Amino acid sequence: MLKSFEFSVKSVPTIDLQLSGDIVLFESPSATEISVQIEADDQTLEEFNVDQQEDTIYISQQNNQASSRFSFFENVGGNVHIFSNSRTVVINGGRVDIGVSNSNEFLPPKVKIITPTANLEAKLNGISNISCRLRLHNTYLSIQGSVKADIITQSLEIDSSGSSKVKAILEGGRLELDVSGSSQIDVQGTWTKASINLSGSGKISTTGECQGDYKVNASGTGSVVHSGNVRGRIRENTSGCARVRIG
């Protein structure tokens, strides 16, 4: 079964995601049109909600604690087709795969999204992957669980717990990180200022130029390492066995 959604926006849209799974964001030739297509069996399709409020597009999955796997393919026209592998739920030691069935062949759900550059607000649980094929304006990631992200954005804010791995390229905006658990964050580029709070055993690495102040609060056994210039003031506060190295 296939459902398609078409939206028009008047300004830079915000993409609001509340999913557990793998997400690809990519650029559309149109500056005002957003297209979302979801293909899945009836049961799986009922879990997805797609809605618009002004210039915000909401894409959510009711059972966002489940684990999803997607593979990503990009055609010549710049559109990305997202092919999901089976989402797995373990019940009493058994294994249940939910997806699209065609005869004896298992066909997973397919999601296709075409959007112009956007702001991103993503609340992710469980096992998820984010891959960006466009430059975002402002990015906010609220992460619980094991999440991998690879993004390009102007500004970045992350609130993360668990064992996430994030790679980001920043282009002139602000950097705000609140990281706990064993997460690993790798940021490159330029940013106006940095505010970093780290607890647990996580590792944060920044490479590039901070045009303003660089502020770090670190506790536990984690580390914050910056390679590059800091034009503003450097403020460090550490406790436990946490390690901070700037410069």
MOBEL-V34055 format. One record per pair of residues at least 24 apart in sequence whose C-alpha atoms are under 10 Angstrom apart, sorted by the first residue. I is the first residue (numbers start at 0). J is the second residue. Records with the same first field share a line. If there is no record, write none. Layout:
I->J  J
This chain:
0->37  38  39  40  41  43  44  99  108
1->36  37  38  39  40  41  44  108  109  110
2->35  36  37  38  39  44  110
3->34  35  36  37  38  49  110  111  112
4->33  34  35  36  37  49  50  51  112
5->32  33  34  35  36  50  51  112  113
6->31  32  33  34  35  50  51  53  54  55  56  114
7->31  32  33  34  51  53  54  56
8->32  33  51  52  53  54  55  56  115
9->53  54
10->53  54  55  117
11->54  55  115  116  117  118  135  136
12->53  54  55  56  114  115  116  117  118  119  136
13->51  52  53  54  55  56  57  116  117  118  119  120  135  136  137  138
14->51  54  55  56  57  58  114  116  117  118  119  120  121  138
15->49  50  51  55  56  57  58  59  118  119  120  121  122  139
16->49  56  57  58  59  60  119  120  121  122  123  140
17->47  48  57  58  59  60  61  62  63  120  121  122  123  124  141
18->47  58  59  60  61  62  63  64  65  66  67  121  122  123  124  125  126  127
19->59  60  61  62  63  64  65  66  67  68  86  122  123  124  125  126  127  128  143  144  146
20->60  63  64  65  66  67  68  69  83  86  123  124  125  126  127  128  129  146
21->66  67  68  69  70  71  81  82  83  123  126  127  128  129  130  146  147  148
22->67  68  69  70  71  81  83  110  112  121  127  128  129  130  131  148
23->69  70  71  72  79  80  81  110  111  112  113  128  129  130  131  132  133  148  149  150
24->78  79  111  112  113  114  115  116  117  119  129  130  131  132  133  134  135  150
25->73  77  78  79  112  113  114  115  116  117  130  131  132  133  134  135
26->77  78  79  112  113  114  115  116  117  131  132  133  134  135
27->76  77  78  79  112  113  114  115  116  133
28->76  77  78  113  114  115  116
29->113  114  115  116
30->114  115  116  117
31->114  115  116
32->113  114  115
33->112  113  114  115
34->111  112  113  114  115
35->110  111  112  113  114
36->80  81  109  110  111  112  113
37->81  108  109  110  111  112
38->82  98  99  106  107  108  109  110  111
39->83  97  98  99  100  106  107  108  109  110
40->97  98  99  100  101  106  107  108
41->98  99
42->97  98  99
43->86  97  98  99  107  108
44->98  99  108
55->117  118  119  120
56->119
57->120  121
58->121
59->121  122
63->122  123  124  125  126
64->88  123  124  125  126  143  144
65->89  124  125  126  127
66->124  125  126  127
67->97  108  125  126  127  128
68->107  126  127  128
69->107  108  109  110  127  128
70->109
71->130
73->132
77->113  132
78->111  112  113  114  132
79->110  111  112  113  132
80->109  110  111  112  113
81->108  109  110  111  112
82->106  107  108  109  110  111
83->107  108  109  110
84->108  109
116->152
117->152
118->152  153  154
119->152  155
120->156
121->157
122->158
123->159
124->161
125->161
126->162  163
127->163
128->163  164  165
129->165
130->166
131->167
134->168  169  170
135->169  170
136->169  170  172
137->172  173
138->174
139->175  176
140->176
141->177
142->178
143->179  180
144->180  182
145->181  182
146->182
147->182  183  184
148->184
149->185
150->186
151->186  187  188
152->188
153->188  189  190
154->189  190  191
155->186  190  193
156->194  195
157->184  195
158->196
159->183  184  197
160->198  199  201
161->199  201
162->200  201
163->201
164->201  202  203
165->203
166->204
167->205
168->205  206  207
169->207
171->208  209  210
172->209  210
173->209  210  211
174->209  213
175->214
176->203  215
177->216
178->202  203  217
179->217  218  219  221
180->219  221
181->220  221
182->221
183->221  222
184->223
185->224
186->225
187->225  226  227
188->227
189->227  228
190->229
191->229  230  231
192->229  230  231  232
193->229  233
194->234
195->223  235
196->223  236
197->221  222  223  237  241
198->222  237  238  239  241
199->239  240  241
200->240  241
201->241
202->241  242
203->243
204->244  245
205->245
206->246
213->245
215->243  245
216->241  243
217->241  242  243
218->242
